Amino acid sequence: MRSESFLHSVESNFDRAATLLGLSSDLVEKIKIANSTYVVRFGVRLRDGLQTFTGYRCVHSEHFEPVKGGIRYAPYADQDEVEALAALMTYKCALMEIPFGGAKGALTIDPREWEPQELEQITRRFTQELAKRGLISPSQNVPAPDMGTGEREMAWMADEYKKLNPTDLNAWACVTGKPLGKGGIAGRTEATGRGVQYTLQEFFRQERDVKKTGLSSGLDGKRVIVQGLGNVGYHAALFLSQHDGCRITHILEKEGAIVDSRGVDIAALHEHMNETGSIEDYPGFTKSGIEMLEAEADILIPAAMEGIINQDNAARIRTPLIIEAANGPVTAAGDATLRDRGVVIIPDFCANAGGVTVSYFEWIKNLTHIRFGRIQRRQLENQFEALIAGVEALTGKPFPVAHRNEVLSGTTEINLVRSGLEDTMRGAYSAISATWNETDSVPDLRTAAMMIAVDRVAQSYISIGI
Ligand code: NAD
């Protein structure tokens, strides 16, 4: 149904924001539609002979280059989805003040059906197709991992690109989300889940926003439902339970759910999943389905896929706060119902922007050819040592060990990455909160976030006379 399509959901939010901004209709049209979508069908000879695969790369906006966006491997990937995700990337980068345009790619494939060496052949062939058309390049188009892809696929893509461009000094910057040994950056794998945590922490600092949910202040003790214990869901659940005192009372996966009112041990469940390939047989397992999204809790974190909260179930969702870790988990119709009911939603292109933020840091690291903190770390350490010695000499007391370790742990790459990520996520959330609270005409956080993003894209066009 069109009203429930992913692209329609993104565009209807865009339309609402563009109307509130009062932009001219020709500029609105220019920003809204995707600049190009490339569809490729290519053959790879595998175990059962020649297999044909369909891949996509959509470039939504080139107001900044390179354009940026993940590549997902999913059996249901199609053009509507890729264009919706590419548009979200444009708005996400604009909201986060990351100087990239928006793009997204996909391969219609179930990665679990293929052996690693077959996936490698398919990925390398897909990379060749993208490279032929300038759809992967450090200066123009930089993919990253998404559903069904990770460090391994990014390493294959970077390696294939390097083979095709052996004299390109910046070749490793052609994709982000690479393993550390292949030009990756500390903290990229955890980044999206970590960003969800920082965003929620910032939400709970804004008392007027918390008040709208009817929740008590502070994250400590909050009951949380998480759908999808993949990269994003696992890290978000782990950090929120280990550092913020949240109780993850429900974990939904494909085969059922784990329910534990005391809070699921996320690390132990994840280990069980890695060992057995499923959450079945873990204490608290129940064979329930998507209706578990409607369980009673404080915060709902959809971290699996799009469209799972829609006109069929939105009226029954009981959590007063939803943070969209996945892209597009709430359809336009679902969104309208939840808005009417006063449910607060932190939108995807704010909440899950941690991945692209740290990808941006990785791209900069690749272009500068130096790890963050390498130049200044020891110099700062010496300065802090001198300061600590001075304090100890003045007071005649030893500097407390915990504080000493904290001060001296300073400028490692992981600390700098987390600091930059926290700053970006907190800054973005407080900006959308301010816009939401500024006037009654801004109905929700999603519209507020879209207004900020679209205004920035519009200004970049207006500044060159478009
Ligand atoms: P992933 O493949 O690592 O994990 C997805 C998880 O969801 C898997 O564990 C899968 O089994 C589970 N799942 C799939 N269908 C389900 C269903 N019907 N019910 C319950 N669980 C289900 O993917 P990911 O990288 O964690 O991405 C998840 C979402 O976050 C996607 O929407 C993606 O676009 C978005 N996202 C990811 C990143 C990133 O850095 N990986 C960044 C931004 C946004």
Residues whose N, C-alpha, C, O or C-beta is under 5 A from the ligand:
A	BS01	NAD	P145 D146 M147 G148 T192 Q227 G228 L229 G230 N231 V232 G233 L252 E253 K254 A303 A304 M305 A325 A326 N327 N352 G355
